[in-house]
Amino acid sequence: MEPNEGLNVNSAKGSKGSGETSRILFEACVDSLEGALAAQECGADRIELCSGLSEGGLTPSAGLIQFAIRSLRIPVHVLIRPRGGDFLYSEPEFAIMLRDLEMAKEWGARGAVSGFLTPAGDVDRARTGKFMTAARPMNFTFHRAFDMARDPCSSLEDLIAIGADRILTSGAQPSAEKGTALIRTLVRQADGRISVMAGGGVTESNARIIADETGVREIHTTLRGGTASRMQFRNPDVRMGSGQASSEYEWKTADKARMHAIRKILE
């Protein structure tokens, strides 16, 4: 695979019965250059690059996007999401998203990840189509906004009609492990027309079970562990974020041991 070459989606659409091996594609969701490099070292096939994982993922900074693309051999797909909360965006927010997309594309990203819903809870076909057209020739993944949609099966057909490359879903449940029944239904309904990638609470303990029970060929996961600060002086009375429970002297980053484990499990 050429540096940052986008995945040929057709390689992930088939089933074991079509002659493919049992190896499952492993997409690592990371929010730092350190995490991206660790994921690549541990055998990840692709990176979803973001920030703000505590809010479900936000658009990463310009610097992070550029350094990740320059530093990695595997494809970098950039999350475009301007804020936390719902997926019904104002006109200014959508304009910002298109600009962020334009820059990520210019810098060499091989994929874009985003999602748009209508007030009624359907896929916003107009905005999704406009965004995806602007993204080409990059790959396009409709993210877990899909899980907030009113009718998953109808939404899948909408995204197939628009021409999206994949959906990321937990099966409209808090985790992919709880949503295996719907994910399996979506894989069968898709029938190779779009890739269905399972994500949400996927770990080294349940990844193979989820893949085997649903038939997905792609797994999306965030595997992190605590990292202790090297600060010697510490003020335990101050918190930088409202309602933040954790200390400023510890944060989460990619856990190499867990990533190595999930890569081995998914072979």
N, C-alpha and C positions, 0 to 999 in steps of 0.2 A: 504494500500500500504506500502511495506517495505521501509525503508529509502533509498532514491535515486534509487528505483526500476524504471527501464525504463518503459515507457508507452507501454502497449500492443497495437500495431498499429491497430489491428483489431477492437479495441473498438472505434476508431475514424473514421472508414472507412464507416460506414453505413449511412443510411438516416433516417429521422424521420419516414418514412413509414415502416422501418424494426422493429419497436417496441421500438426504443430508446426514451429517454426523450429529451426535448429540450435543455438540458444543454450543453453548448459549452465549450470545453477545452480551458483554458486561459494560454498561454505561455508568460511569462514576460521576455523581453530582458533587462538585467541589466549589469552595468559595475563596480559594487562595492559590497562589502559584505553587506554594509548597505542597498543597494537597493535590494539585494537578500533576505535578512531577512524581509524587508518591504513587498516585493511581496508575500512571503510565509504567512506572517501575514494577508495579505489582500485576501488570497484565491487563489493565483495562483496555477495551477496544475503542472507547470514545469518552470524551469529557462533556458533561453539561456544566458550563461555567456560569456562576451566579454570585450574588452577594446576599446578605440578609436571610440566611437559612432559617433563623428563628421566626421569620414571617412567611415561611414557605418559599423563599427565593425571590430576589429582586435583580434588576439589571446590574451587572458588575461594572466597575469603574473602567474608564478608557484605558488607564495604565495596565490594569489587570488583563483586560482583553488582549492588548497588544503584546504584553510579555508572555502570556500563555501561548498565543499563536506562534510567536517566535521560538519558544523554548520546547514545544512538544512535537513529536513525530505523529501522534495519533490525532484524529479529527477533533476539533473544538466546536461545539455547538453552544451558542450564546443565548441565555435566557433574556427575553425582553419583557420586563414587567416593571412599571414605574413606581408601583406602591403595593402595599399589602391590601387585604380586603377582597372585594368582589372583582369580577372580570367584565364589568360594565363601565367602560371608560368614557370620559368627557372628550370633546373634540380636541382641546389642547393636549390632553394626555395621549390621545392617539397620534397626534402630530409628533409629540416627543418620542413615542415608540418607533415611528417610521424613521425619525432622524437617528435614533440609537441603532436601528437596524441597518441603515445606510452606512454608518461608520463601521459597525462590526463586519459588514460585507466588504467594505473597502480595505479593512485591515487583514482580511484573509480568513475570516471564520468560514467553516464549511457547513454550518447549519444554524438555524434560528429556532428558538423554542418560545411559543407564546400561545395565547388563547383568548377568545372573545365570545361573550354571550349577550343575548338580547335580554331586555327586562323580563320577558316571559320564560326565560330559562332555556332557550334554544341556542344552537350555534349561530353566531352572527355571521352569516354567509358572506355578506357584503364586505365587512371589515376583514374577515379572515382571508377572503379571496384577494383583497387589495394588498394586505400584508404579505401574503404568500407570493403574489406576483412581484412585489418589490424585492422579496428575498431571493428569487431565482437568479442564478442557478444553484443557490444553496439548498440544502435539505430543509424541510419544514416539519417540525413536530408540534402537534396541538397538545398542550400539556394538561395537567390535571384539572383545569377548568372543565374538562370533559366530565369529571366526576360530580360537578355541580350542576350539570345540565338536567333538564326535566325528563328527557326520554333518551337513554343511552343508545338504544338500537337505531332510533331515528337520527340521532346526532352522528353516529358512525356513518350512515349513508350520506348525510350532508357533507362530511369531510372527505369521503371517497369521491363524491361528485365534484367537489372543489379541487381535488387533486393533492391533498395532503399526503405526506410520506408515511407518517405514523401518528398514533395517539399514545399518550402516556396515561395509564389509568390504574387505580386501585380497585376497580370494579365498583365504584360509587360507595365504597365502605372506608372506614378509618384506615385500613391497611389492605394490601393486596392479598394477604393470607386470608382475611375475612371475606374478600371479594372474589375468590376463585371461581365461584359459580358463574357470575356475570362475565368475568374475563374469558372464561372458556366459551361462553355463548358468543362473545364478541369476536374471538378468534375464528370460530366456525362461520359466523356471519360474514366476516371480512373475506374469507376464502382466498387469501392471497392478494386482494385488491389494495390493501393497506397493511402496514405492520402494526400489531398491537403489542406495546411494550408494558410490562407490569412494573409498577413502582409504588412506593408508599409502605414503609415499615418492612422493607425487604432486608434480610440479614443473611449472614453466613449459615444461620441455623434453618432458615425456611426457604432459601432461594431455589434450591433444587426441587423441593416439594411443590412450590408455586409453579415452576416451569413445567414439571411433569403433569400436574393436575390441570393446567390451563392450555398447554400447547404453545405458549409464547416462545419466540426465538430470541427475545431481547429482554434483559432485566436492567432496571434502573435502581440504583441504591446510593445512599449516603451513609458511609461507614466511618464514624468519627470516634475519637477518644479524647480525654482531657489532656491538656498541655499546661504545665505549670509555668508561671511567670519567673523570670530570672531577676526580678526586682528585689533589691535588698531592703530598701525603705518601703514600708507599706502603710497606707492609711485605710484601716478597715471600716471607717465610718462613711465613706463616700461611694455612691453608685452613679455610674454615668448614664444609665437609662432608667426611665420611669418603670417601676414594677419589676425591675430586673432582680432575679433571685440569686443569680450566681455572682461570684466575686470577680472583680476586675483583674485578679491575679491568677485566673485560670480561664482558658477558653478551649473550644473544641476544634480539632483539625483532623485530617485524614489519618486513619489508623492502618498502618501498613500490614500488621499481622492479620487484621480482619479482611483487608483487601486481598492479600495473598490467599487466604482461606476461601473466599468466595470465588476467586478465579479458578482454584483447583476444583471446587465443588461443581462449577458450571462447565467444566471440560467435557 
